[in-house]
Amino acid sequence: MMTEDLKLKHLLSSATFGQNTTADFATKTTKHLLKYLLNKKEPHTFIQVITLAEMKALNDADKMASKETKKDIKKQIQQYEFEINWQWWQQMVENPKQLHEKMALFWHGHFACRSNNPYYDQQYLDVIRANAMGNFATLLYEVSKTPSMLQFLNNQQNKKAHPNENFAREVMELFTLGRGNYTEQDVKEAARAFTGYGFNKEAEFVFRDKQHDTSTKTFLGNTGNFNGDDILDIILQNKQCACFIATKVYRYFVNDKIEKENVQQLADVFYKSKYNIKAMMHTLFTATWFYDEKNIAAKIKSPIELLTGMSRVIPITFEDKQSSIFIQRALGQVLLNPPSVAGWSGGLSWIDSSSLLFRMRLPKVIYNDNEIDFSIKETLPEMNESKLGYSVPAPSKITIKKITAQADWKTMCNRFVNSNKKEKDIADFLLLKQPDALSLQLISKVTDNTTAEHAIKSIAVEIMSLPEYQLC
């Protein structure tokens, strides 16, 4: 029989970025915690790093710039991109609306795109964060009209004389229905419906009626003079859309191994609620099967989940803020820079021999105030695969970086200073499942017992370096 404490830890691990020493949830039941997560009222935090005027000025300067000046402009754009990344990551660490931010990260992987335009990325990020726990239909409509997505999938070039199928294809294949649930003719018809969808110099969505194909289209068995919104309406009426999203949600929050009956339960609620995201997540986190033993510590933390969870449990201050970007690159997940429109594969793809070694070394690098050289794979200019509708990363090169970080141990040390079984108690706090007795014995042998504070620090770092800490 699973204890309430383990249920609570499992809910925290899945619905948030992990335990936070400054917000003790141990006094809450799963029922109270879920109510808190679903209904936490906080003003929406709009991340604004660059204005439209500043972006226009950079674009104008780039047109007239010399080769050397262009490099400086590119660096400035990269700095804006980094700052957006950093500020969103900080929201994941600090925002009390933890489920909201985790859902936003999920939607970022689902509606994956990048633009290399910080103003567009800023707009796109605001759309997925503002709608993360709202209505999927609204989110779908709004994401489909962001300059970032329209540019990434080439719909700015989709005109009635020369329809471009990239956007229409990915809307069905990756965003709503999944492969096998539409025909190639449906793709062609949808592409014609999305002709004229684009954006202007003010980064606003525009419908260019002169570029729109006004002839009759037949899409998923429906015939009419459809535009892009009509196509999305028809898709949303198809219950397969709810099933497709529910499957991805299940895989992300529960287990990579799909249980069809459980997914169907989520899909039924999602569809009947007219795509209410909160209703679906409430169903998921209150389902008895969510707390089955096989779903406890069943998923590998994504790099962002790992780094964010570490910073929540023992706050991190990087000497150089760009260290967070270096770590993201080294582990294979950089915010606002997915590998393709398909997003990140997740699951076992997060782990290979080099990344696992780096993951298990990371706590010692960060929490022992050490400097360390490490290799990151830096993406070179990409090869454009127009037939796919997205870019494929070119081969990588290796760069050496250094990181230095300081950690705030005060709350962690206060929590365990009087513990008589520090290895067991700290492991119980940091992990969903206790490691085997041998692991605890080995940790005990390397513990620095010169002071209680030193013991807590060394034990915590060793436990966070275990393979078990990679699971959520």
VOVEXBA-451245 format. One record per residue (C-alpha): x, y, z; residue in three letters; residue number from 0. Coordinates in steps of 0.02 Angstrom, whole numbers, plus 50000, padded with zeros to 5 digits. Last residue first. Layout:
BEGIN
px:X, py:Y, pz:Z, r:ALA, k:NUM $
...
This chain:
BEGIN
px:50551, py:50575, pz:49418, r:CYS, k:471 $
px:50716, py:50490, pz:49385, r:LEU, k:470 $
px:50892, py:50558, pz:49367, r:GLN, k:469 $
px:50912, py:50559, pz:49556, r:TYR, k:468 $
px:50907, py:50369, pz:49555, r:GLU, k:467 $
px:51068, py:50365, pz:49452, r:PRO, k:466 $
px:51160, py:50435, pz:49605, r:LEU, k:465 $
px:51249, py:50603, pz:49599, r:SER, k:464 $
px:51108, py:50690, pz:49693, r:MET, k:463 $
px:51140, py:50567, pz:49835, r:ILE, k:462 $
px:51326, py:50611, pz:49838, r:GLU, k:461 $
px:51289, py:50798, pz:49839, r:VAL, k:460 $
px:51163, py:50780, pz:49980, r:ALA, k:459 $
px:51281, py:50674, pz:50085, r:ILE, k:458 $
px:51426, py:50797, pz:50063, r:SER, k:457 $
px:51321, py:50948, pz:50107, r:LYS, k:456 $
px:51235, py:50867, pz:50257, r:ILE, k:455 $
px:51401, py:50805, pz:50327, r:ALA, k:454 $
px:51483, py:50975, pz:50305, r:HIS, k:453 $
px:51341, py:51057, pz:50401, r:GLU, k:452 $
px:51350, py:50929, pz:50542, r:ALA, k:451 $
px:51535, py:50963, pz:50559, r:THR, k:450 $
px:51696, py:50866, pz:50524, r:THR, k:449 $
px:51588, py:50722, pz:50463, r:ASN, k:448 $
px:51633, py:50732, pz:50278, r:ASP, k:447 $
px:51540, py:50583, pz:50207, r:THR, k:446 $
px:51642, py:50467, pz:50098, r:VAL, k:445 $
px:51607, py:50307, pz:50197, r:LYS, k:444 $
px:51424, py:50352, pz:50227, r:SER, k:443 $
px:51396, py:50370, pz:50040, r:ILE, k:442 $
px:51464, py:50194, pz:50014, r:LEU, k:441 $
px:51347, py:50127, pz:50148, r:GLN, k:440 $
px:51199, py:50218, pz:50070, r:LEU, k:439 $
px:51239, py:50142, pz:49901, r:SER, k:438 $
px:51254, py:49969, pz:49979, r:LEU, k:437 $
px:51085, py:49985, pz:50065, r:ALA, k:436 $
px:50994, py:50011, pz:49900, r:ASP, k:435 $
px:50932, py:50183, pz:49853, r:PRO, k:434 $
px:50769, py:50245, pz:49933, r:GLN, k:433 $
px:50634, py:50287, pz:49808, r:LYS, k:432 $
px:50564, py:50456, pz:49758, r:LEU, k:431 $
px:50731, py:50537, pz:49795, r:LEU, k:430 $
px:50785, py:50701, pz:49875, r:LEU, k:429 $
px:50693, py:50696, pz:50042, r:PHE, k:428 $
px:50708, py:50509, pz:50071, r:ASP, k:427 $
px:50892, py:50518, pz:50024, r:ALA, k:426 $
px:50914, py:50659, pz:50150, r:ILE, k:425 $
px:50830, py:50555, pz:50286, r:ASP, k:424 $
px:50926, py:50395, pz:50247, r:LYS, k:423 $
px:51097, py:50475, pz:50239, r:GLU, k:422 $
px:51061, py:50590, pz:50387, r:LYS, k:421 $
px:51004, py:50457, pz:50508, r:LYS, k:420 $
px:51019, py:50550, pz:50673, r:ASN, k:419 $
px:50941, py:50707, pz:50602, r:SER, k:418 $
px:50966, py:50865, pz:50704, r:ASN, k:417 $
px:51048, py:50968, pz:50566, r:VAL, k:416 $
px:50931, py:50900, pz:50433, r:PHE, k:415 $
px:50812, py:51044, pz:50393, r:ARG, k:414 $
px:50929, py:51181, pz:50450, r:ASN, k:413 $
px:51060, py:51117, pz:50328, r:CYS, k:412 $
px:50941, py:51121, pz:50181, r:MET, k:411 $
px:50879, py:51295, pz:50227, r:THR, k:410 $
px:51054, py:51368, pz:50238, r:LYS, k:409 $
px:51137, py:51279, pz:50092, r:TRP, k:408 $
px:51134, py:51425, pz:49968, r:ASP, k:407 $
px:51247, py:51370, pz:49826, r:ALA, k:406 $
px:51382, py:51462, pz:49730, r:GLN, k:405 $
px:51425, py:51422, pz:49551, r:ALA, k:404 $
px:51575, py:51421, pz:49435, r:THR, k:403 $
px:51566, py:51356, pz:49257, r:ILE, k:402 $
px:51701, py:51332, pz:49129, r:LYS, k:401 $
px:51686, py:51301, pz:48943, r:LYS, k:400 $
px:51775, py:51194, pz:48814, r:ILE, k:399 $
px:51702, py:51184, pz:48640, r:THR, k:398 $
px:51669, py:51029, pz:48536, r:ILE, k:397 $
px:51602, py:51039, pz:48359, r:LYS, k:396 $
px:51439, py:50972, pz:48296, r:SER, k:395 $
px:51378, py:50897, pz:48133, r:PRO, k:394 $
px:51232, py:50990, pz:48054, r:ALA, k:393 $
px:51065, py:51002, pz:48140, r:PRO, k:392 $
px:50915, py:50963, pz:48029, r:VAL, k:391 $
px:50800, py:51107, pz:47985, r:SER, k:390 $
px:50612, py:51098, pz:47964, r:TYR, k:389 $
px:50481, py:51079, pz:47828, r:GLY, k:388 $
px:50535, py:50904, pz:47787, r:LEU, k:387 $
px:50545, py:50937, pz:47601, r:LYS, k:386 $
px:50641, py:51097, pz:47635, r:SER, k:385 $
px:50783, py:51009, pz:47725, r:GLU, k:384 $
px:50892, py:51158, pz:47770, r:ASN, k:383 $
px:51064, py:51109, pz:47830, r:MET, k:382 $
px:51106, py:51200, pz:47988, r:GLU, k:381 $
px:51245, py:51316, pz:48041, r:PRO, k:380 $
px:51348, py:51231, pz:48177, r:LEU, k:379 $
px:51273, py:51170, pz:48340, r:THR, k:378 $
px:51389, py:51176, pz:48489, r:GLU, k:377 $
px:51413, py:51011, pz:48575, r:LYS, k:376 $
px:51479, py:51046, pz:48748, r:ILE, k:375 $
px:51639, py:50985, pz:48828, r:SER, k:374 $
px:51682, py:51012, pz:49009, r:PHE, k:373 $
px:51815, py:51103, pz:49106, r:ASP, k:372 $
px:51781, py:51114, pz:49291, r:ILE, k:371 $
px:51776, py:51248, pz:49424, r:GLU, k:370 $
px:51722, py:51195, pz:49596, r:ASN, k:369 $
px:51608, py:51277, pz:49724, r:ASP, k:368 $
px:51564, py:51104, pz:49790, r:ASN, k:367 $
px:51380, py:51122, pz:49744, r:TYR, k:366 $
px:51391, py:51154, pz:49558, r:ILE, k:365 $
px:51528, py:51036, pz:49500, r:VAL, k:364 $
px:51483, py:50902, pz:49626, r:LYS, k:363 $
px:51300, py:50908, pz:49574, r:PRO, k:362 $
px:51348, py:50899, pz:49388, r:LEU, k:361 $
px:51452, py:50740, pz:49397, r:ARG, k:360 $
px:51303, py:50623, pz:49381, r:MET, k:359 $
px:51229, py:50722, pz:49237, r:ARG, k:358 $
px:51400, py:50729, pz:49149, r:PHE, k:357 $
px:51419, py:50541, pz:49158, r:LEU, k:356 $
px:51242, py:50517, pz:49095, r:LEU, k:355 $
px:51274, py:50640, pz:48952, r:SER, k:354 $
px:51432, py:50549, pz:48897, r:SER, k:353 $
px:51365, py:50371, pz:48897, r:SER, k:352 $
px:51195, py:50416, pz:48827, r:ASP, k:351 $
px:51037, py:50472, pz:48915, r:ILE, k:350 $
px:50910, py:50600, pz:48862, r:TRP, k:349 $
px:50857, py:50489, pz:48716, r:SER, k:348 $
px:50794, py:50363, pz:48844, r:LEU, k:347 $
px:50637, py:50465, pz:48871, r:GLY, k:346 $
px:50629, py:50630, pz:48778, r:GLY, k:345 $
px:50616, py:50648, pz:48589, r:SER, k:344 $
px:50643, py:50836, pz:48592, r:TRP, k:343 $
px:50539, py:50945, pz:48477, r:GLY, k:342 $
px:50461, py:50878, pz:48316, r:ALA, k:341 $
px:50484, py:51050, pz:48236, r:VAL, k:340 $
px:50671, py:51018, pz:48248, r:SER, k:339 $
px:50819, py:51017, pz:48369, r:PRO, k:338 $
px:50729, py:51132, pz:48492, r:PRO, k:337 $
px:50809, py:51303, pz:48523, r:ASN, k:336 $
px:50691, py:51406, pz:48630, r:LEU, k:335 $
px:50759, py:51322, pz:48788, r:LEU, k:334 $
px:50916, py:51221, pz:48756, r:VAL, k:333 $
px:50902, py:51034, pz:48786, r:GLN, k:332 $
px:51049, py:50918, pz:48750, r:GLY, k:331 $
px:51141, py:50895, pz:48915, r:LEU, k:330 $
px:51296, py:50993, pz:48864, r:ALA, k:329 $
px:51190, py:51125, pz:48781, r:ARG, k:328 $
px:51081, py:51151, pz:48934, r:GLN, k:327 $
px:51237, py:51157, pz:49044, r:ILE, k:326 $
px:51316, py:51290, pz:48934, r:PHE, k:325 $
px:51155, py:51390, pz:48937, r:ILE, k:324 $
px:51148, py:51386, pz:49127, r:SER, k:323 $
px:51330, py:51439, pz:49132, r:SER, k:322 $
px:51279, py:51595, pz:49036, r:GLN, k:321 $
px:51235, py:51674, pz:49202, r:LYS, k:320 $
px:51420, py:51685, pz:49248, r:ASP, k:319 $
px:51451, py:51674, pz:49435, r:GLU, k:318 $
px:51301, py:51558, pz:49440, r:PHE, k:317 $
px:51191, py:51568, pz:49594, r:THR, k:316 $
px:51109, py:51403, pz:49639, r:ILE, k:315 $
px:50970, py:51371, pz:49765, r:PRO, k:314 $
px:50972, py:51197, pz:49845, r:ILE, k:313 $
px:50804, py:51110, pz:49814, r:VAL, k:312 $
px:50744, py:51231, pz:49682, r:ARG, k:311 $
px:50911, py:51244, pz:49591, r:SER, k:310 $
px:50927, py:51056, pz:49578, r:MET, k:309 $
px:50748, py:51039, pz:49513, r:GLY, k:308 $
px:50780, py:51170, pz:49380, r:THR, k:307 $
px:50938, py:51083, pz:49319, r:LEU, k:306 $
px:50856, py:50912, pz:49312, r:LEU, k:305 $
px:50691, py:50971, pz:49239, r:GLU, k:304 $
px:50784, py:51071, pz:49107, r:ILE, k:303 $
px:50893, py:50921, pz:49063, r:PRO, k:302 $
px:50739, py:50809, pz:49050, r:SER, k:301 $
px:50713, py:50695, pz:49198, r:LYS, k:300 $
px:50702, py:50511, pz:49155, r:ILE, k:299 $
px:50532, py:50438, pz:49191, r:LYS, k:298 $
px:50471, py:50291, pz:49294, r:ALA, k:297 $
px:50513, py:50358, pz:49467, r:ALA, k:296 $
px:50341, py:50300, pz:49524, r:ILE, k:295 $
px:50230, py:50248, pz:49378, r:ASN, k:294 $
px:50251, py:50060, pz:49406, r:LYS, k:293 $
px:50198, py:50081, pz:49588, r:GLU, k:292 $
px:50027, py:50146, pz:49535, r:ASP, k:291 $
px:49995, py:50326, pz:49590, r:TYR, k:290 $
px:49935, py:50387, pz:49419, r:PHE, k:289 $
px:49825, py:50232, pz:49411, r:TRP, k:288 $
px:49715, py:50298, pz:49551, r:THR, k:287 $
px:49672, py:50451, pz:49446, r:ALA, k:286 $
px:49676, py:50617, pz:49540, r:THR, k:285 $
px:49829, py:50686, pz:49450, r:PHE, k:284 $
px:49767, py:50638, pz:49276, r:LEU, k:283 $
px:49589, py:50698, pz:49300, r:THR, k:282 $
px:49649, py:50865, pz:49367, r:HIS, k:281 $
px:49767, py:50877, pz:49218, r:MET, k:280 $
px:49624, py:50850, pz:49094, r:MET, k:279 $
px:49513, py:50978, pz:49179, r:ALA, k:278 $
px:49655, py:51105, pz:49183, r:LYS, k:277 $
px:49684, py:51084, pz:48996, r:ILE, k:276 $
px:49503, py:51119, pz:48948, r:ASN, k:275 $
px:49489, py:51051, pz:48771, r:TYR, k:274 $
px:49301, py:51066, pz:48748, r:LYS, k:273 $
px:49269, py:50986, pz:48919, r:SER, k:272 $
px:49199, py:50833, pz:48831, r:LYS, k:271 $
px:49358, py:50815, pz:48727, r:TYR, k:270 $
px:49481, py:50831, pz:48870, r:PHE, k:269 $
px:49379, py:50721, pz:48986, r:VAL, k:268 $
px:49365, py:50583, pz:48855, r:ASP, k:267 $
px:49549, py:50601, pz:48808, r:ALA, k:266 $
px:49606, py:50580, pz:48988, r:LEU, k:265 $
px:49503, py:50421, pz:49011, r:GLN, k:264 $
px:49563, py:50358, pz:48842, r:GLN, k:263 $
px:49743, py:50382, pz:48898, r:VAL, k:262 $
px:49710, py:50274, pz:49050, r:ASN, k:261 $
px:49628, py:50137, pz:48946, r:GLU, k:260 $
px:49772, py:50142, pz:48820, r:LYS, k:259 $
px:49910, py:50117, pz:48948, r:GLU, k:258 $
px:50063, py:50193, pz:48863, r:ILE, k:257 $
px:50240, py:50152, pz:48917, r:LYS, k:256 $
px:50334, py:50317, pz:48922, r:ASP, k:255 $
px:50255, py:50346, pz:49092, r:ASN, k:254 $
px:50157, py:50477, pz:49187, r:VAL, k:253 $
px:50186, py:50662, pz:49151, r:PHE, k:252 $
px:50264, py:50667, pz:48978, r:TYR, k:251 $
px:50197, py:50502, pz:48907, r:ARG, k:250 $
px:50024, py:50538, pz:48976, r:TYR, k:249 $
px:50026, py:50715, pz:48905, r:VAL, k:248 $
px:50080, py:50649, pz:48735, r:LYS, k:247 $
px:49940, py:50520, pz:48736, r:THR, k:246 $
px:49812, py:50650, pz:48793, r:ALA, k:245 $
px:49862, py:50763, pz:48648, r:ILE, k:244 $
px:49836, py:50626, pz:48519, r:PHE, k:243 $
px:49674, py:50566, pz:48598, r:CYS, k:242 $
px:49601, py:50742, pz:48602, r:ALA, k:241 $
px:49646, py:50765, pz:48417, r:CYS, k:240 $
px:49575, py:50594, pz:48376, r:GLN, k:239 $
px:49410, py:50662, pz:48441, r:LYS, k:238 $
px:49388, py:50758, pz:48277, r:ASN, k:237 $
px:49294, py:50920, pz:48309, r:GLN, k:236 $
px:49461, py:51001, pz:48347, r:LEU, k:235 $
px:49523, py:50959, pz:48171, r:ILE, k:234 $
px:49370, py:51037, pz:48091, r:ILE, k:233 $
px:49394, py:51198, pz:48190, r:ASP, k:232 $
px:49580, py:51201, pz:48146, r:LEU, k:231 $
px:49536, py:51191, pz:47961, r:ILE, k:230 $
px:49407, py:51329, pz:47981, r:ASP, k:229 $
px:49540, py:51438, pz:48062, r:ASP, k:228 $
px:49651, py:51411, pz:47910, r:GLY, k:227 $
px:49520, py:51465, pz:47784, r:ASN, k:226 $
px:49386, py:51353, pz:47710, r:PHE, k:225 $
px:49274, py:51380, pz:47560, r:ASN, k:224 $
px:49179, py:51219, pz:47593, r:GLY, k:223 $
px:49184, py:51030, pz:47598, r:THR, k:222 $
px:49207, py:50917, pz:47749, r:ASN, k:221 $
px:49268, py:50737, pz:47735, r:GLY, k:220 $
px:49434, py:50768, pz:47822, r:LEU, k:219 $
px:49461, py:50920, pz:47709, r:PHE, k:218 $
px:49376, py:50958, pz:47545, r:THR, k:217 $
px:49417, py:51132, pz:47479, r:LYS, k:216 $
px:49315, py:51255, pz:47376, r:THR, k:215 $
px:49406, py:51403, pz:47297, r:SER, k:214 $
px:49456, py:51558, pz:47393, r:THR, k:213 $
px:49643, py:51527, pz:47387, r:ASP, k:212 $
px:49718, py:51669, pz:47490, r:HIS, k:211 $
px:49856, py:51781, pz:47422, r:GLN, k:210 $
px:49737, py:51927, pz:47388, r:LYS, k:209 $
px:49658, py:51899, pz:47559, r:ASP, k:208 $
px:49820, py:51931, pz:47652, r:ARG, k:207 $
px:49773, py:51882, pz:47830, r:PHE, k:206 $
px:49892, py:51969, pz:47948, r:VAL, k:205 $
px:49970, py:51917, pz:48114, r:PHE, k:204 $
px:50070, py:52056, pz:48194, r:GLU, k:203 $
px:50260, py:52065, pz:48203, r:ALA, k:202 $
px:50252, py:52251, pz:48161, r:GLU, k:201 $
px:50337, py:52213, pz:47996, r:LYS, k:200 $
px:50188, py:52106, pz:47947, r:ASN, k:199 $
px:50135, py:51928, pz:47978, r:PHE, k:198 $
px:50070, py:51781, pz:47876, r:GLY, k:197 $
px:49917, py:51679, pz:47830, r:TYR, k:196 $
px:49877, py:51711, pz:47647, r:GLY, k:195 $
px:49866, py:51528, pz:47602, r:THR, k:194 $
px:49811, py:51425, pz:47753, r:PHE, k:193 $
px:49661, py:51350, pz:47664, r:ALA, k:192 $
px:49768, py:51297, pz:47517, r:ARG, k:191 $
px:49885, py:51207, pz:47637, r:ALA, k:190 $
px:49735, py:51120, pz:47714, r:ALA, k:189 $
px:49683, py:51052, pz:47544, r:GLU, k:188 $
px:49858, py:50988, pz:47505, r:LYS, k:187 $
px:49876, py:50907, pz:47677, r:VAL, k:186 $
px:49703, py:50828, pz:47664, r:ASP, k:185 $
px:49756, py:50757, pz:47495, r:GLN, k:184 $
px:49906, py:50678, pz:47579, r:GLU, k:183 $
px:49783, py:50591, pz:47694, r:THR, k:182 $
px:49741, py:50613, pz:47877, r:TYR, k:181 $
px:49745, py:50507, pz:48035, r:ASN, k:180 $
px:49896, py:50402, pz:47991, r:GLY, k:179 $
px:50021, py:50517, pz:48072, r:ARG, k:178 $
px:49966, py:50618, pz:48223, r:GLY, k:177 $
px:49808, py:50719, pz:48246, r:LEU, k:176 $
px:49843, py:50886, pz:48329, r:THR, k:175 $
px:50016, py:50967, pz:48338, r:PHE, k:174 $
px:50139, py:50846, pz:48259, r:LEU, k:173 $
px:50058, py:50769, pz:48104, r:GLU, k:172 $
px:49909, py:50885, pz:48083, r:MET, k:171 $
px:49985, py:51056, pz:48113, r:VAL, k:170 $
px:50147, py:50988, pz:48041, r:GLU, k:169 $
px:50070, py:50956, pz:47870, r:ARG, k:168 $
px:49979, py:51122, pz:47859, r:ALA, k:167 $
px:50136, py:51219, pz:47903, r:PHE, k:166 $
px:50248, py:51131, pz:47778, r:ASN, k:165 $
px:50125, py:51123, pz:47632, r:GLU, k:164 $
px:50174, py:51280, pz:47537, r:ASN, k:163 $
px:50044, py:51327, pz:47406, r:PRO, k:162 $
px:50114, py:51412, pz:47249, r:HIS, k:161 $
px:49983, py:51518, pz:47159, r:ALA, k:160 $
px:49874, py:51528, pz:47315, r:LYS, k:159 $
px:50017, py:51587, pz:47423, r:LYS, k:158 $
px:50111, py:51505, pz:47569, r:ASN, k:157 $
px:50276, py:51600, pz:47583, r:GLN, k:156 $
px:50241, py:51669, pz:47758, r:GLN, k:155 $
px:50187, py:51491, pz:47794, r:ASN, k:154 $
px:50368, py:51437, pz:47795, r:ASN, k:153 $
px:50361, py:51323, pz:47947, r:LEU, k:152 $
px:50484, py:51424, pz:48051, r:PHE, k:151 $
px:50413, py:51589, pz:47990, r:GLN, k:150 $
px:50233, py:51550, pz:48034, r:LEU, k:149 $
px:50289, py:51478, pz:48201, r:MET, k:148 $
px:50392, py:51628, pz:48256, r:SER, k:147 $
px:50272, py:51753, pz:48178, r:PRO, k:146 $
px:50137, py:51687, pz:48293, r:THR, k:145 $
px:49971, py:51644, pz:48210, r:LYS, k:144 $
px:49971, py:51455, pz:48235, r:SER, k:143 $
px:50021, py:51482, pz:48417, r:VAL, k:142 $
px:49862, py:51583, pz:48443, r:GLU, k:141 $
px:49741, py:51460, pz:48364, r:TYR, k:140 $
px:49819, py:51310, pz:48451, r:LEU, k:139 $
px:49824, py:51395, pz:48621, r:LEU, k:138 $
px:49642, py:51445, pz:48605, r:THR, k:137 $
px:49595, py:51267, pz:48558, r:ALA, k:136 $
px:49700, py:51198, pz:48701, r:PHE, k:135 $
px:49606, py:51300, pz:48831, r:ASN, k:134 $
px:49691, py:51365, pz:48987, r:GLY, k:133 $
px:49835, py:51289, pz:49086, r:MET, k:132 $
px:49978, py:51337, pz:48969, r:ALA, k:131 $
px:49884, py:51482, pz:48889, r:ASN, k:130 $
px:49987, py:51629, pz:48953, r:ALA, k:129 $
px:50147, py:51526, pz:48951, r:ARG, k:128 $
px:50123, py:51463, pz:48772, r:ILE, k:127 $
px:50076, py:51635, pz:48705, r:VAL, k:126 $
px:50210, py:51728, pz:48802, r:ASP, k:125 $
px:50344, py:51612, pz:48735, r:LEU, k:124 $
px:50288, py:51644, pz:48556, r:TYR, k:123 $
px:50296, py:51833, pz:48580, r:GLN, k:122 $
px:50470, py:51826, pz:48658, r:GLN, k:121 $
px:50527, py:51709, pz:48522, r:ASP, k:120 $
px:50468, py:51834, pz:48391, r:TYR, k:119 $
px:50562, py:51975, pz:48479, r:TYR, k:118 $
px:50717, py:51867, pz:48499, r:PRO, k:117 $
px:50727, py:51826, pz:48313, r:ASN, k:116 $
px:50829, py:51667, pz:48287, r:ASN, k:115 $
px:50658, py:51591, pz:48245, r:SER, k:114 $
px:50632, py:51433, pz:48342, r:ARG, k:113 $
px:50490, py:51308, pz:48344, r:CYS, k:112 $
px:50419, py:51166, pz:48446, r:ALA, k:111 $
px:50232, py:51168, pz:48476, r:PHE, k:110 $
px:50242, py:51006, pz:48577, r:HIS, k:109 $
px:50411, py:51037, pz:48659, r:GLY, k:108 $
px:50359, py:51214, pz:48705, r:HIS, k:107 $
px:50189, py:51146, pz:48758, r:TRP, k:106 $
px:50275, py:51034, pz:48888, r:PHE, k:105 $
px:50382, py:51179, pz:48951, r:LEU, k:104 $
px:50224, py:51283, pz:48969, r:ALA, k:103 $
px:50144, py:51138, pz:49065, r:MET, k:102 $
px:50293, py:51142, pz:49184, r:LYS, k:101 $
px:50272, py:51329, pz:49207, r:GLU, k:100 $
px:50087, py:51313, pz:49250, r:HIS, k:99 $
px:50119, py:51165, pz:49365, r:LEU, k:98 $
px:50244, py:51270, pz:49462, r:GLN, k:97 $
px:50138, py:51425, pz:49485, r:LYS, k:96 $
px:50245, py:51478, pz:49634, r:PRO, k:95 $
px:50370, py:51548, pz:49507, r:ASN, k:94 $
px:50549, py:51535, pz:49569, r:GLU, k:93 $
px:50640, py:51396, pz:49476, r:VAL, k:92 $
px:50531, py:51389, pz:49320, r:MET, k:91 $
px:50525, py:51579, pz:49317, r:GLN, k:90 $
px:50715, py:51582, pz:49326, r:GLN, k:89 $
px:50722, py:51469, pz:49174, r:TRP, k:88 $
px:50609, py:51590, pz:49082, r:TRP, k:87 $
px:50724, py:51735, pz:49127, r:GLN, k:86 $
px:50879, py:51642, pz:49071, r:TRP, k:85 $
px:50808, py:51589, pz:48902, r:ASN, k:84 $
px:50747, py:51765, pz:48868, r:ILE, k:83 $
px:50919, py:51832, pz:48916, r:GLU, k:82 $
px:51006, py:51707, pz:48803, r:PHE, k:81 $
px:50902, py:51760, pz:48654, r:GLU, k:80 $
px:50941, py:51942, pz:48688, r:TYR, k:79 $
px:51127, py:51899, pz:48697, r:GLN, k:78 $
px:51114, py:51801, pz:48535, r:GLN, k:77 $
px:51041, py:51955, pz:48450, r:ILE, k:76 $
px:51186, py:52060, pz:48515, r:GLN, k:75 $
px:51311, py:51931, pz:48455, r:LYS, k:74 $
px:51232, py:51933, pz:48282, r:LYS, k:73 $
px:51243, py:52123, pz:48279, r:ILE, k:72 $
px:51428, py:52114, pz:48324, r:ASP, k:71 $
px:51458, py:51987, pz:48185, r:LYS, k:70 $
px:51364, py:52098, pz:48062, r:LYS, k:69 $
px:51482, py:52238, pz:48111, r:THR, k:68 $
px:51630, py:52136, pz:48052, r:GLU, k:67 $
px:51551, py:52095, pz:47884, r:LYS, k:66 $
px:51498, py:52274, pz:47857, r:SER, k:65 $
px:51325, py:52332, pz:47905, r:ALA, k:64 $
px:51187, py:52410, pz:47799, r:MET, k:63 $
px:51058, py:52270, pz:47810, r:LYS, k:62 $
px:51114, py:52224, pz:47986, r:ASP, k:61 $
px:51078, py:52400, pz:48048, r:ALA, k:60 $
px:50899, py:52388, pz:47988, r:ASP, k:59 $
px:50874, py:52220, pz:48072, r:ASN, k:58 $
px:50951, py:52284, pz:48235, r:LEU, k:57 $
px:50843, py:52440, pz:48232, r:ALA, k:56 $
px:50688, py:52336, pz:48198, r:LYS, k:55 $
px:50726, py:52228, pz:48349, r:MET, k:54 $
px:50751, py:52380, pz:48459, r:GLU, k:53 $
px:50587, py:52456, pz:48399, r:ALA, k:52 $
px:50495, py:52292, pz:48431, r:LEU, k:51 $
px:50556, py:52294, pz:48610, r:THR, k:50 $
px:50678, py:52170, pz:48685, r:ILE, k:49 $
px:50687, py:52076, pz:48850, r:VAL, k:48 $
px:50507, py:52061, pz:48900, r:GLN, k:47 $
px:50452, py:51906, pz:48995, r:ILE, k:46 $
px:50269, py:51929, pz:49036, r:PHE, k:45 $
px:50232, py:51866, pz:49210, r:THR, k:44 $
px:50049, py:51822, pz:49226, r:HIS, k:43 $
px:49985, py:51880, pz:49395, r:PRO, k:42 $
px:49977, py:51740, pz:49524, r:GLU, k:41 $
px:49830, py:51636, pz:49578, r:LYS, k:40 $
px:49871, py:51455, pz:49620, r:LYS, k:39 $
px:49718, py:51355, pz:49572, r:ASN, k:38 $
px:49785, py:51195, pz:49497, r:LEU, k:37 $
px:49942, py:51185, pz:49603, r:LEU, k:36 $
px:49856, py:51228, pz:49767, r:TYR, k:35 $
px:49712, py:51108, pz:49736, r:LYS, k:34 $
px:49840, py:50975, pz:49693, r:LEU, k:33 $
px:49934, py:51007, pz:49855, r:LEU, k:32 $
px:49775, py:50998, pz:49959, r:HIS, k:31 $
px:49722, py:50832, pz:49884, r:LYS, k:30 $
px:49898, py:50762, pz:49891, r:THR, k:29 $
px:49900, py:50802, pz:50076, r:THR, k:28 $
px:49996, py:50952, pz:50142, r:LYS, k:27 $
px:50117, py:50963, pz:50289, r:THR, k:26 $
px:50259, py:50894, pz:50182, r:ALA, k:25 $
px:50238, py:51036, pz:50057, r:PHE, k:24 $
px:50378, py:51138, pz:50137, r:ASP, k:23 $
px:50411, py:51287, pz:50025, r:ALA, k:22 $
px:50589, py:51349, pz:50056, r:THR, k:21 $
px:50666, py:51176, pz:50037, r:THR, k:20 $
px:50584, py:51155, pz:49867, r:ASN, k:19 $
px:50544, py:50982, pz:49803, r:GLN, k:18 $
px:50528, py:50956, pz:49618, r:GLY, k:17 $
px:50500, py:51046, pz:49454, r:PHE, k:16 $
px:50314, py:51028, pz:49478, r:THR, k:15 $
px:50173, py:50911, pz:49426, r:ALA, k:14 $
px:50276, py:50751, pz:49413, r:SER, k:13 $
px:50398, py:50764, pz:49558, r:SER, k:12 $
px:50273, py:50848, pz:49673, r:LEU, k:11 $
px:50140, py:50719, pz:49634, r:LEU, k:10 $
px:50264, py:50578, pz:49668, r:HIS, k:9 $
px:50319, py:50658, pz:49831, r:LYS, k:8 $
px:50139, py:50674, pz:49889, r:LEU, k:7 $
px:50100, py:50495, pz:49842, r:LYS, k:6 $
px:50256, py:50440, pz:49937, r:LEU, k:5 $
px:50198, py:50534, pz:50092, r:ASP, k:4 $
px:50021, py:50466, pz:50077, r:GLU, k:3 $
px:50094, py:50291, pz:50088, r:THR, k:2 $
px:50076, py:50165, pz:49947, r:MET, k:1 $
px:50000, py:50000, pz:50000, r:MET, k:0 $
